[in-house]
Amino acid sequence: MIQVNLDFADEKFREVLRQEIEKAMGEVVRKNQLPPMLTRKELMEFLRISQTKASELLNRPDFPVFREAGVLIPTHRLMEWIDRNTRWLESNSNYFGKVI
């Protein structure tokens, strides 16, 4: 049997480990960041919906869409809209009664 002893107190090892963790976390954050405005295609990818469902959403009067520059969806308004339209949250908590 081979026994390997790593000295975790070794500053070089700790520095390399810290750098690798920061690098990995940075990649995760970059992959999961959304732009301030979503295109129709980005909306479909984000919500994992079809073109038909995207059309339904974009034509709802309460759905946040900015049409002055094409069809763009403000990300922060989308998140608010999702919060307001999540049935489970509304029926199982007092969240919106407290906030509004």
N, C-alpha and C positions, 0 to 999 in steps of 0.2 A: 504494500500500500504506500502510495506517495502522499506525503503530508506537505502542504504549502502553508507557510505562515506569511500573512500580509500585515505589515505594520500600518494600521489605519491612522496612526498618529503622525505618520510621515507627512510633512507639509507638501512635498512635491505631489504625492499621491492625492492628497486632499484638494490641491489646486487643480489638478487635471480632472478629477471627478467633478468639481464645482463648474469648471468650464464646459464639460460635456453635458451636464444637467442644464445649464443656462442655454446652451446651443439647442438642445432637444426641446426645451420649453418655448424658446423663441420660434421654432418651426411650428409647433402646435398652435401657438397664438396667431402666427401669420396665416396658417391654413384656415383658421376658424373666424377670422375677422371678416366683417361684412362692410362693403362700401356705404357711404352715407345715402346713396340712392341706388336702388336695384332696378335692373332692366327686367322686362317680362321673363326672359330666359333665366336670369338669376333668381327671380321669384319662384319660378317653377322648380329649379334645382333645390333651392333652400327649403321649400315646403314639400318637395317631392310629389308634385301634382302634374297632371296632364295639361295640354293646351286648353281643353274644354273647361276644366275646373278653373284655370287661370282666367279665362274669358269671363266665367261666371263671377269670380271675385272682382275683377277689374270693372265690371259693369254694375256692381252693387253701389248704391248711393252713399253708403257709410264706409266704403273701403278707401283707404288713403292712396290716392293716385295724383301725380303731378303731370298734367297733360300739356302744359305750356311748352315743354321741351321734348315732346314725344310722350311715350308712356314710361314714366319713372315712378318708383314707389319709395318714398322717404322711409328709410330703415327704422328710425326711431318711432315714427307714426305706425308702421306695420306692427312693431312689437306692442305698442299700446292697443292697437286694434285686436291683436291676438289675445291680449289679456282681457279686454272687454268681451270678447266673443268666445271665450273658453267656457262652455256650459258647466263642466265639472266644477270649476272654481266658483262660479256664481251660485250654484246650487248647494255647494258644500262648505262655503265659508262666508264670513261677513266682510271680506276684504274690501269689496267695492262700496259697501255701505259706510265703511270707516274712512276711505280715501276721498270719496266724492262728497 
